[in-house]
């Protein structure tokens, strides 16, 4: 990875910060997102090792949803005796 610096006037810098804020992204990510298509850079597939939570993402096999919903509902039961 390389660090780069750009020199920008105040109007440009503020417009870029505003755009990044509205996009809910960092200025760095905003610049990369804006320039990538112009430079012909295609985003590569996110490797599962980049995000430790990727193993929790995806689609459930058919029928597993009911089992998971039942397990969650069982945990929602409040035992009044525990709260006395």
N, C-alpha and C positions, 0 to 999 in steps of 0.2 A: 504494500500500500504506500502511496506517495502523498505527501502533504503539499497542497498548492495554495497560493495566495492570489487574490484578485484585488485590484484597486478600483474602487467604485465611488462615485459621488454620493452625497447624502441621500438624494432623491432615489437613486437606484437601490442603495442599501436598504432604505426604509421600505420601499416597495417589495423587495425580496423578502425581508423579514415579515411583512404583513401577509404576503402570499403563503409563506411557510406556516405562519400562525393559523391562517384560515384552513390550510391543508392538514393541520395538526401534525406537522413533520418538522424536523430540524432544518435549519438553513442548508446544511451540508446535504441532507437527503433530497431536499427540494432542488438544489442545483443539479445533483446527479440525475434526478428524475426528468428535469427539463432538458438537459443536454444529451442524455442517452439516445433518444430517438433521432436527434439531429446528427449525432455521430455514428449512427447505425449500430449501436450497441444493444443487443437483445439481452434482457435479463435472463440469467441462467436459473434453472430450477433450484429452489432452496433445498439444500442438503439437510437431511434430518438431524445431522450432527450439529448444525448451526443453532438449533433451538431445542433445549432439553424437554420441552413440553410437546413436541411434535408427536410423540408416541400416544398422547392423549387425544389427538385430533383425528377426525375422519368420520366415517359412516359406520353405524352399527350393522351387523348382519341382521337379516330379517328375524324377528322373534325375540331378539335380545332386549329390545326396548322395554317390553312388558316386565321382564325379570328385573331389570335395573330400576324401573319405576316402582315395582313392588318393594325392592330393597330400600329405596329412598323413603317411601311412605312408612315403612316399618321403623325407620329411624326418627320419624317425625312424631311418634307417639310419646306423649309426655306422661311420666309417672308422677302423679300428684304426691305420692308418699315421699319422693325424693326432695320435694320442695317445701316440706313442713319444717 
